Amino acid sequence: MQFTKAEEYGMQGVLHLADKGQGKVTPLSEISEAREIPEKFLAKIFQALSRSGILRSHRGVRGGFTLAKSPCDITVKDVLESIQGPYHLTKCIPDPDSCPRASQCAMRDLLATAEKQMLDVFTGHTLEDLVAMERAKQVEPGVKVAN
């Protein structure tokens, strides 16, 4: 499985907002520049996130975006599914009728298990968790990091 650019950029954008703090209106241009995301593409992604209730848009000269809820109440799954829809590793998991061998297929069972574990991880981690993880990875200026 590989994230789409929309998912990658969407996660980066909401993490930027979560790091800023709930309620702080942040211009799209600031998020785009800070996270190195094409602004027009980010605007489309943020429209979807606003429609789904993850973000709130603010118009006007001091406009921008805020999280619609606390970072501790928004899961990774919430964000990803708001961008791309429900996650499935294969079509036959949600729709067994799409494959005549679904009831006999060992691969379907394996992928269903993998999908459940992946969704459990996405559901079990919030934006607050990811911001804490990002902050822990930040290095003090002048400190060398071994690879």
Residue pairs with C-beta under 8 A, 6 or more apart in sequence:
1 89
1 118
3 11
3 80
4 83
4 84
5 41
6 41
6 44
6 45
6 83
6 84
7 80
7 83
7 84
9 35
9 37
9 38
9 41
9 42
9 45
10 45
10 46
10 48
10 49
10 79
10 80
10 82
10 83
11 76
11 79
11 80
11 130
12 35
12 37
13 31
13 35
13 37
13 42
13 45
13 46
13 49
14 49
14 54
14 55
14 67
14 74
14 79
14 127
15 127
15 130
15 131
15 134
16 26
16 31
16 34
16 35
17 24
17 26
17 31
17 55
17 65
17 66
17 67
18 67
18 71
18 74
18 127
18 128
18 130
18 131
19 131
19 134
19 135
20 26
22 66
22 67
22 69
22 70
22 71
23 66
24 66
25 58
25 62
25 63
25 64
25 65
25 66
26 64
26 65
26 66
27 63
27 64
28 39
28 42
28 43
28 46
28 64
28 65
29 39
30 64
31 37
31 42
31 65
32 38
32 39
32 42
45 83
46 55
46 57
46 65
48 82
48 83
49 55
49 79
49 82
49 83
50 56
50 57
50 65
50 68
51 82
52 78
52 82
53 68
53 69
53 82
54 67
54 68
54 69
54 74
54 78
54 79
54 82
55 65
55 66
55 67
55 68
56 65
56 66
56 67
56 68
57 63
57 64
57 65
58 64
58 65
58 66
67 74
67 127
70 128
71 126
71 127
71 128
71 131
72 126
72 127
72 128
73 126
74 126
74 127
75 122
75 123
75 124
75 125
75 126
75 127
76 121
76 122
76 123
76 125
76 126
76 127
76 130
77 87
77 119
77 122
77 123
79 127
80 87
80 122
81 87
86 94
87 115
87 118
87 119
87 122
88 94
88 115
89 111
89 112
89 114
89 115
89 118
90 108
90 111
91 98
91 99
92 98
92 99
92 102
92 105
92 108
93 108
93 111
93 112
93 115
96 102
96 103
96 108
99 105
99 108
102 108
139 145
